[in-house]
Amino acid sequence: MENLAAFIAGSLIFITYMFFLLRMIYKQHKIQEKSDTRIIHISKEKLKNEKIAS
Protein backbone atom coordinates (compact mmCIF):
# COMPACT_ATOMS: atom_id res chain seq x y z
CA MET A 1 0.00 0.00 0.00
CA GLU A 2 2.87 2.37 0.76
CA ASN A 3 4.41 1.65 -2.66
CA LEU A 4 1.14 2.50 -4.40
CA ALA A 5 0.83 5.78 -2.51
CA ALA A 6 4.42 6.72 -3.35
CA PHE A 7 3.86 5.80 -7.00
CA ILE A 8 0.71 7.92 -7.21
CA ALA A 9 2.39 10.88 -5.50
CA GLY A 10 5.42 10.61 -7.76
CA SER A 11 3.26 10.31 -10.85
CA LEU A 12 1.26 13.41 -9.92
CA ILE A 13 4.45 15.39 -9.33
CA PHE A 14 5.90 14.21 -12.66
CA ILE A 15 2.72 14.97 -14.63
CA THR A 16 2.48 18.43 -13.07
CA TYR A 17 6.14 19.11 -13.83
CA MET A 18 5.76 18.02 -17.47
CA PHE A 19 2.60 20.10 -17.92
CA PHE A 20 4.26 23.31 -16.74
CA LEU A 21 7.47 22.56 -18.63
CA LEU A 22 5.65 22.05 -21.93
CA ARG A 23 3.47 25.12 -21.28
CA MET A 24 6.58 27.23 -20.68
CA ILE A 25 8.25 25.92 -23.85
CA TYR A 26 5.10 26.67 -25.88
CA LYS A 27 4.83 30.22 -24.51
CA GLN A 28 8.51 30.97 -25.09
CA HIS A 29 8.26 29.62 -28.63
CA LYS A 30 5.37 31.99 -29.35
CA ILE A 31 7.28 34.95 -27.87
CA GLN A 32 10.38 34.10 -29.89
CA GLU A 33 8.32 33.63 -33.04
CA LYS A 34 6.86 37.13 -32.67
CA SER A 35 10.17 38.85 -31.90
CA ASP A 36 12.48 36.97 -34.27
CA THR A 37 12.76 38.96 -37.48
CA ARG A 38 15.14 36.49 -39.11
CA ILE A 39 12.29 34.07 -39.73
CA ILE A 40 10.69 34.68 -43.12
CA HIS A 41 7.05 33.72 -43.33
CA ILE A 42 6.03 32.64 -46.80
CA SER A 43 2.34 32.58 -47.57
CA LYS A 44 0.76 29.51 -49.11
CA GLU A 45 -0.30 31.51 -52.17
CA LYS A 46 3.27 32.60 -52.85
CA LEU A 47 4.45 28.99 -52.63
CA LYS A 48 1.73 27.89 -55.07
CA ASN A 49 2.71 30.64 -57.51
CA GLU A 50 6.34 29.58 -57.38
CA LYS A 51 5.44 25.94 -58.01
CA ILE A 52 3.30 26.89 -61.00
CA ALA A 53 6.03 29.12 -62.47
CA SER A 54 8.69 26.42 -62.26
C-alpha positions in Angstrom: 0.0 0.0 0.0 2.9 2.4 0.8 4.4 1.6 -2.7 1.1 2.5 -4.4 0.8 5.8 -2.5 4.4 6.7 -3.4 3.9 5.8 -7.0 0.7 7.9 -7.2 2.4 10.9 -5.5 5.4 10.6 -7.8 3.3 10.3 -10.9 1.3 13.4 -9.9 4.5 15.4 -9.3 5.9 14.2 -12.7 2.7 15.0 -14.6 2.5 18.4 -13.1 6.1 19.1 -13.8 5.8 18.0 -17.5 2.6 20.1 -17.9 4.3 23.3 -16.7 7.5 22.6 -18.6 5.7 22.1 -21.9 3.5 25.1 -21.3 6.6 27.2 -20.7 8.3 25.9 -23.8 5.1 26.7 -25.9 4.8 30.2 -24.5 8.5 31.0 -25.1 8.3 29.6 -28.6 5.4 32.0 -29.3 7.3 34.9 -27.9 10.4 34.1 -29.9 8.3 33.6 -33.0 6.9 37.1 -32.7 10.2 38.8 -31.9 12.5 37.0 -34.3 12.8 39.0 -37.5 15.1 36.5 -39.1 12.3 34.1 -39.7 10.7 34.7 -43.1 7.1 33.7 -43.3 6.0 32.6 -46.8 2.3 32.6 -47.6 0.8 29.5 -49.1 -0.3 31.5 -52.2 3.3 32.6 -52.9 4.4 29.0 -52.6 1.7 27.9 -55.1 2.7 30.6 -57.5 6.3 29.6 -57.4 5.4 25.9 -58.0 3.3 26.9 -61.0 6.0 29.1 -62.5 8.7 26.4 -62.3 
